[in-house]
């Protein structure tokens, strides 16, 4: 790749916006300065545009292996790059499930040949694989994933003795999907008795309720406190849960952290009337009051990370009746434009977006030399034009499933360029067919 010079960038980095130039050499950032001249470098002038570190998404479902009719590593990582996401952490509920070290390495081999964005995978905890977790090298992957409520793939861990042993036997981050299974089952039977199998979609947040979420997440937090485990709670959906987390110490010192996802920041239960099953997620999209409290906790740093929980299904699958319709939806291409829209509305600063989607995932998972615009770091960079409106439509959706819950939405900001390890992977709607992604490495002593 040689040398590339990005001129006149408005760099959003480490709680500042600074104008200057960025010189890349091969896969790294070589120099950052107010004015750089290099006769050997190819030049990209981004005057008037903002440059962010490449986004790191700690929760995606790319469906490979075994579910590739919905999406695959190649298709969904290309969509991620179009959305400014240059690194992803994929979840273990594929077919087969990633619950052995052998399966984990098979996934890495797939990504090595297919991924357009940097990659790692979470290792799945189960009721019967404690010994595999004990054998797992803390540098091997991004962490351990536990489903404390059933979802796509049914990897529920409901043996409390096993759960405690998992918390006691890994130094890695334990990322948890927290919903209480017993509560959900009781609620589901109540609504089945009333409606049969064709339950109205607006009952979803009543079935996968605030009670179900809080009961599970609070138990997980207490278990982490009692065992000293490093816990990260995925996709909070209720205001009540936000009070389980603290903001009075730096992220580097936190043992218990949490994230919120784009759909819980954007939609509310009022949107079920127009979006229907397209916004059926687990945990469910809840009330506008919950959404407001999630925003409050995000901005005051009780919530540490914004993720997508990208989880594509086909439209045919999503159009089934409630009890057959899977939960999840595609989001990696549109997460950053959606957040930039909230920036235009005065809800969040550019610096805070970068903190929550770049810096903090790198800190939380101890990712080596990513998540910042720094000399010596990998050249994962995103160029955004804040004044370039566009409408989400079928003809510009990159997901294999071919749809988005944002279809018909006009965003004010556009991603114009995405660099992955110094390679221009996305340029104004055009994808490079060259793969320059790398396996994420971790700085864990």
KAJOJO-V798682 format. One record per residue. N is the residue number from 1. SS is DSSP state (h for helix, s for strand, l for the rest). PHI is phi in degrees with one decimal (999 if undefined). Layout:
n->N ss->SS phi->PHI
n->N ss->SS phi->PHI
This chain:
n->1 ss->l phi->999
n->2 ss->l phi->66.0
n->3 ss->s phi->-104.1
n->4 ss->s phi->-131.7
n->5 ss->s phi->-120.0
n->6 ss->s phi->-95.8
n->7 ss->s phi->-100.7
n->8 ss->s phi->59.5
n->9 ss->s phi->-84.0
n->10 ss->s phi->-93.3
n->11 ss->s phi->-80.2
n->12 ss->s phi->-101.3
n->13 ss->s phi->-163.6
n->14 ss->l phi->52.2
n->15 ss->l phi->66.6
n->16 ss->s phi->-139.5
n->17 ss->s phi->-123.0
n->18 ss->s phi->-126.6
n->19 ss->s phi->-87.4
n->20 ss->s phi->174.7
n->21 ss->s phi->-115.0
n->22 ss->s phi->-129.2
n->23 ss->s phi->-102.1
n->24 ss->s phi->-104.3
n->25 ss->s phi->-131.2
n->26 ss->l phi->55.2
n->27 ss->l phi->-96.5
n->28 ss->s phi->-122.4
n->29 ss->s phi->-84.8
n->30 ss->s phi->-86.2
n->31 ss->s phi->-152.4
n->32 ss->s phi->-127.5
n->33 ss->s phi->-158.1
n->34 ss->l phi->-64.9
n->35 ss->l phi->-145.2
n->36 ss->l phi->-120.9
n->37 ss->l phi->-126.4
n->38 ss->l phi->-146.9
n->39 ss->l phi->-66.2
n->40 ss->l phi->-91.1
n->41 ss->l phi->-93.7
n->42 ss->s phi->-75.1
n->43 ss->s phi->-116.0
n->44 ss->s phi->-121.2
n->45 ss->s phi->-89.8
n->46 ss->l phi->-114.4
n->47 ss->l phi->-49.9
n->48 ss->l phi->83.1
n->49 ss->l phi->-107.6
n->50 ss->s phi->-102.6
n->51 ss->s phi->-116.3
n->52 ss->s phi->-112.5
n->53 ss->s phi->-61.1
n->54 ss->l phi->-56.8
n->55 ss->s phi->-71.7
n->56 ss->s phi->-117.1
n->57 ss->s phi->-102.6
n->58 ss->s phi->-86.3
n->59 ss->s phi->-149.5
n->60 ss->s phi->-134.8
n->61 ss->s phi->-123.6
n->62 ss->l phi->-96.3
n->63 ss->l phi->74.4
n->64 ss->l phi->-116.3
n->65 ss->l phi->-89.4
n->66 ss->l phi->92.9
n->67 ss->l phi->-130.0
n->68 ss->l phi->-76.1
n->69 ss->l phi->-71.0
n->70 ss->l phi->-88.7
n->71 ss->l phi->179.4
n->72 ss->l phi->-146.4
n->73 ss->h phi->-59.4
n->74 ss->h phi->-66.9
n->75 ss->h phi->-64.9
n->76 ss->h phi->-79.1
n->77 ss->h phi->-72.8
n->78 ss->h phi->-64.9
n->79 ss->h phi->-62.0
n->80 ss->h phi->-62.0
n->81 ss->h phi->-61.3
n->82 ss->h phi->-63.0
n->83 ss->l phi->-96.0
n->84 ss->l phi->82.3
n->85 ss->s phi->-90.4
n->86 ss->s phi->-104.7
n->87 ss->s phi->-142.1
n->88 ss->s phi->-136.1
n->89 ss->s phi->-122.6
n->90 ss->s phi->-95.4
n->91 ss->l phi->-92.8
n->92 ss->l phi->-87.2
n->93 ss->l phi->-87.6
n->94 ss->l phi->-104.0
n->95 ss->l phi->-124.3
n->96 ss->l phi->-73.9
n->97 ss->l phi->-72.6
n->98 ss->l phi->-88.0
n->99 ss->l phi->-121.2
n->100 ss->l phi->-132.1
n->101 ss->h phi->-63.5
n->102 ss->h phi->-61.8
n->103 ss->h phi->-65.2
n->104 ss->h phi->-60.7
n->105 ss->h phi->-68.1
n->106 ss->h phi->-63.6
n->107 ss->h phi->-66.7
n->108 ss->h phi->-61.1
n->109 ss->h phi->-65.1
n->110 ss->h phi->-60.4
n->111 ss->h phi->-65.2
n->112 ss->h phi->-57.6
n->113 ss->h phi->-96.3
n->114 ss->h phi->-122.8
n->115 ss->l phi->-74.8
n->116 ss->l phi->-97.5
n->117 ss->l phi->-122.7
n->118 ss->s phi->-61.2
n->119 ss->s phi->-142.0
n->120 ss->s phi->-149.9
n->121 ss->s phi->-134.3
n->122 ss->s phi->-91.1
n->123 ss->s phi->-88.8
n->124 ss->s phi->-84.4
n->125 ss->l phi->-81.4
n->126 ss->l phi->-142.9
n->127 ss->l phi->-67.3
n->128 ss->l phi->-128.6
n->129 ss->l phi->-126.8
n->130 ss->h phi->-58.0
n->131 ss->h phi->-65.2
n->132 ss->h phi->-65.3
n->133 ss->h phi->-62.5
n->134 ss->h phi->-63.7
n->135 ss->h phi->-84.0
n->136 ss->l phi->-69.1
n->137 ss->l phi->-70.2
n->138 ss->l phi->-66.4
n->139 ss->l phi->-95.3
n->140 ss->l phi->-74.3
n->141 ss->l phi->-156.9
n->142 ss->l phi->-76.0
n->143 ss->s phi->160.2
n->144 ss->s phi->-108.1
n->145 ss->s phi->-112.8
n->146 ss->s phi->-121.7
n->147 ss->s phi->-95.5
n->148 ss->l phi->-94.9
n->149 ss->l phi->-147.3
n->150 ss->l phi->-71.9
n->151 ss->l phi->-150.6
n->152 ss->l phi->-55.2
n->153 ss->l phi->101.0
n->154 ss->l phi->48.2
n->155 ss->l phi->-103.6
n->156 ss->s phi->-58.0
n->157 ss->l phi->-104.5
n->158 ss->l phi->-123.1
n->159 ss->l phi->-91.8
n->160 ss->h phi->-64.7
n->161 ss->h phi->-67.4
n->162 ss->h phi->-65.3
n->163 ss->h phi->-58.5
n->164 ss->h phi->-61.8
n->165 ss->h phi->-65.8
n->166 ss->h phi->-62.6
n->167 ss->h phi->-62.3
n->168 ss->h phi->-84.8
n->169 ss->l phi->-119.3
n->170 ss->l phi->-140.0
n->171 ss->l phi->-87.3
n->172 ss->l phi->-76.5
n->173 ss->l phi->-64.8
n->174 ss->s phi->-98.0
n->175 ss->s phi->-97.3
n->176 ss->s phi->-126.2
n->177 ss->s phi->-90.8
n->178 ss->l phi->-111.0
n->179 ss->l phi->-147.2
n->180 ss->l phi->-78.2
n->181 ss->h phi->-66.1
n->182 ss->h phi->-62.0
n->183 ss->h phi->-62.3
n->184 ss->h phi->-62.1
n->185 ss->h phi->-63.3
n->186 ss->h phi->-64.1
n->187 ss->h phi->-64.3
n->188 ss->h phi->-61.5
n->189 ss->h phi->-65.8
n->190 ss->h phi->-59.7
n->191 ss->h phi->-76.9
n->192 ss->h phi->-63.1
n->193 ss->h phi->-62.2
n->194 ss->h phi->-85.5
n->195 ss->h phi->-118.0
n->196 ss->l phi->77.0
n->197 ss->l phi->-79.9
n->198 ss->l phi->-92.0
n->199 ss->l phi->-75.0
n->200 ss->l phi->-58.7
n->201 ss->h phi->-62.6
n->202 ss->h phi->-71.8
n->203 ss->h phi->-83.9
n->204 ss->h phi->-55.6
n->205 ss->h phi->-72.3
n->206 ss->h phi->-87.9
n->207 ss->h phi->-77.9
n->208 ss->l phi->-94.8
n->209 ss->l phi->-87.0
n->210 ss->h phi->-55.1
n->211 ss->h phi->-59.0
n->212 ss->h phi->-61.6
n->213 ss->h phi->-67.3
n->214 ss->h phi->-66.5
n->215 ss->h phi->-58.9
n->216 ss->h phi->-74.1
n->217 ss->h phi->-66.7
n->218 ss->h phi->-67.6
n->219 ss->h phi->-65.7
n->220 ss->h phi->-62.9
n->221 ss->h phi->-63.6
n->222 ss->h phi->-64.2
n->223 ss->h phi->-65.5
n->224 ss->h phi->-63.4
n->225 ss->h phi->-64.4
n->226 ss->h phi->-74.5
n->227 ss->h phi->-101.0
n->228 ss->l phi->79.0
n->229 ss->l phi->-71.1
n->230 ss->l phi->-95.8
n->231 ss->s phi->-111.1
n->232 ss->s phi->-127.5
n->233 ss->s phi->-91.0
n->234 ss->l phi->-74.5
n->235 ss->l phi->31.6
n->236 ss->l phi->-62.5
n->237 ss->l phi->-128.3
n->238 ss->l phi->-125.7
n->239 ss->l phi->-65.6
n->240 ss->h phi->-59.8
n->241 ss->h phi->-66.4
n->242 ss->h phi->-61.9
n->243 ss->h phi->-79.1
n->244 ss->h phi->-79.6
n->245 ss->l phi->-118.8
n->246 ss->l phi->-114.3
n->247 ss->l phi->-132.2
n->248 ss->l phi->-102.3
n->249 ss->l phi->-136.0
n->250 ss->l phi->-63.3
n->251 ss->h phi->-56.2
n->252 ss->h phi->-58.7
n->253 ss->h phi->-99.3
n->254 ss->l phi->-74.9
n->255 ss->l phi->-96.7
n->256 ss->s phi->-128.9
n->257 ss->s phi->-130.4
n->258 ss->s phi->-152.3
n->259 ss->s phi->-130.4
n->260 ss->s phi->-130.2
n->261 ss->s phi->-106.6
n->262 ss->h phi->-53.7
n->263 ss->h phi->-66.5
n->264 ss->h phi->-77.8
n->265 ss->h phi->-89.8
n->266 ss->h phi->-105.3
n->267 ss->l phi->-95.2
n->268 ss->l phi->-140.0
n->269 ss->h phi->-63.5
n->270 ss->h phi->-66.0
n->271 ss->h phi->-82.8
n->272 ss->h phi->-60.7
n->273 ss->h phi->-61.6
n->274 ss->h phi->-99.2
n->275 ss->h phi->-97.6
n->276 ss->h phi->55.7
n->277 ss->h phi->-65.4
n->278 ss->h phi->-63.9
n->279 ss->h phi->-113.3
n->280 ss->l phi->-82.9
n->281 ss->l phi->-125.6
n->282 ss->l phi->-118.1
n->283 ss->l phi->-66.2
n->284 ss->l phi->-71.9
n->285 ss->l phi->-64.6
n->286 ss->l phi->-114.0
n->287 ss->l phi->-82.5
n->288 ss->h phi->-62.3
n->289 ss->h phi->-65.2
n->290 ss->h phi->-61.0
n->291 ss->h phi->-58.2
n->292 ss->h phi->-61.5
n->293 ss->h phi->-70.9
n->294 ss->h phi->-63.7
n->295 ss->h phi->-60.2
n->296 ss->h phi->-60.1
n->297 ss->h phi->-71.0
n->298 ss->h phi->-64.1
n->299 ss->h phi->-73.7
n->300 ss->l phi->-96.9
n->301 ss->l phi->76.3
n->302 ss->l phi->-71.4
n->303 ss->l phi->-100.0
n->304 ss->l phi->-100.2
n->305 ss->s phi->-136.9
n->306 ss->s phi->-107.0
n->307 ss->s phi->-130.7
n->308 ss->l phi->-107.8
n->309 ss->l phi->52.4
n->310 ss->s phi->-51.1
n->311 ss->s phi->-150.4
n->312 ss->l phi->-71.9
n->313 ss->l phi->-134.6
n->314 ss->l phi->-72.9
n->315 ss->h phi->-61.5
n->316 ss->h phi->-61.2
n->317 ss->h phi->-66.3
n->318 ss->h phi->-70.6
n->319 ss->l phi->-87.0
n->320 ss->l phi->-78.1
n->321 ss->l phi->-63.7
n->322 ss->l phi->-49.1
n->323 ss->l phi->-73.9
n->324 ss->l phi->-107.4
n->325 ss->l phi->-74.2
n->326 ss->l phi->-74.5
n->327 ss->l phi->-93.0
n->328 ss->l phi->126.6
n->329 ss->l phi->-161.6
n->330 ss->l phi->-81.4
n->331 ss->l phi->-144.4
n->332 ss->l phi->-63.1
n->333 ss->l phi->-74.7
n->334 ss->l phi->-116.9
n->335 ss->h phi->-64.8
n->336 ss->h phi->-66.4
n->337 ss->h phi->-56.2
n->338 ss->h phi->-65.8
n->339 ss->h phi->-66.5
n->340 ss->h phi->-65.3
n->341 ss->h phi->-65.1
n->342 ss->h phi->-66.0
n->343 ss->h phi->-63.2
n->344 ss->h phi->-60.6
n->345 ss->l phi->-82.8
n->346 ss->l phi->82.4
n->347 ss->l phi->-89.0
n->348 ss->l phi->-151.3
n->349 ss->l phi->-83.6
n->350 ss->h phi->-61.1
n->351 ss->h phi->-62.2
n->352 ss->h phi->-71.6
n->353 ss->h phi->-58.1
n->354 ss->h phi->-65.5
n->355 ss->h phi->-58.9
n->356 ss->h phi->-80.5
n->357 ss->h phi->-114.0
n->358 ss->h phi->-126.5
n->359 ss->h phi->-63.0
n->360 ss->h phi->-66.9
n->361 ss->h phi->-60.4
n->362 ss->h phi->-65.3
n->363 ss->h phi->-67.2
n->364 ss->h phi->-61.4
n->365 ss->l phi->-98.4
n->366 ss->l phi->56.9
n->367 ss->s phi->-77.8
n->368 ss->l phi->-79.6
n->369 ss->l phi->55.5
n->370 ss->l phi->-140.0
n->371 ss->l phi->93.9
n->372 ss->l phi->-139.6
n->373 ss->l phi->-97.2
n->374 ss->l phi->-141.8
n->375 ss->l phi->-61.1
n->376 ss->l phi->90.2
n->377 ss->l phi->-82.9
n->378 ss->s phi->-60.8
n->379 ss->l phi->-85.1
n->380 ss->l phi->-98.9
n->381 ss->s phi->-140.6
n->382 ss->s phi->-129.0
n->383 ss->s phi->-104.6
n->384 ss->s phi->-125.4
n->385 ss->s phi->-106.0
n->386 ss->l phi->-77.1
n->387 ss->l phi->-126.5
n->388 ss->l phi->-143.7
n->389 ss->l phi->-63.9
n->390 ss->s phi->-156.7
n->391 ss->s phi->-108.7
n->392 ss->l phi->-72.5
n->393 ss->l phi->-146.4
n->394 ss->h phi->-55.3
n->395 ss->h phi->-79.6
n->396 ss->h phi->-124.4
n->397 ss->l phi->-88.6
n->398 ss->l phi->-96.9
n->399 ss->l phi->-66.7
n->400 ss->l phi->-63.3
n->401 ss->l phi->-72.7
n->402 ss->l phi->80.2
n->403 ss->l phi->-141.9
n->404 ss->l phi->-148.5
n->405 ss->l phi->-66.6
n->406 ss->l phi->-95.9
n->407 ss->l phi->-54.6
n->408 ss->l phi->89.7
n->409 ss->l phi->-81.8
n->410 ss->s phi->-100.8
n->411 ss->s phi->-96.1
n->412 ss->l phi->-83.9
n->413 ss->l phi->-121.4
n->414 ss->s phi->-129.7
n->415 ss->s phi->-83.5
n->416 ss->s phi->-100.8
n->417 ss->s phi->-143.1
n->418 ss->s phi->-134.2
n->419 ss->s phi->-103.4
n->420 ss->s phi->-119.3
n->421 ss->l phi->51.1
n->422 ss->l phi->80.5
n->423 ss->s phi->-95.9
n->424 ss->s phi->-76.0
n->425 ss->s phi->-85.2
n->426 ss->s phi->-144.9
n->427 ss->s phi->-140.1
n->428 ss->l phi->50.5
n->429 ss->l phi->91.7
n->430 ss->s phi->-107.0
n->431 ss->s phi->-98.8
n->432 ss->l phi->-77.9
n->433 ss->l phi->-84.8
n->434 ss->l phi->-78.9
n->435 ss->l phi->-98.8
n->436 ss->l phi->-128.6
n->437 ss->l phi->-75.3
n->438 ss->l phi->-131.3
n->439 ss->s phi->-68.1
n->440 ss->l phi->-63.9
n->441 ss->l phi->-117.1
n->442 ss->s phi->-129.9
n->443 ss->l phi->-96.2
n->444 ss->l phi->-119.3
n->445 ss->l phi->-76.2
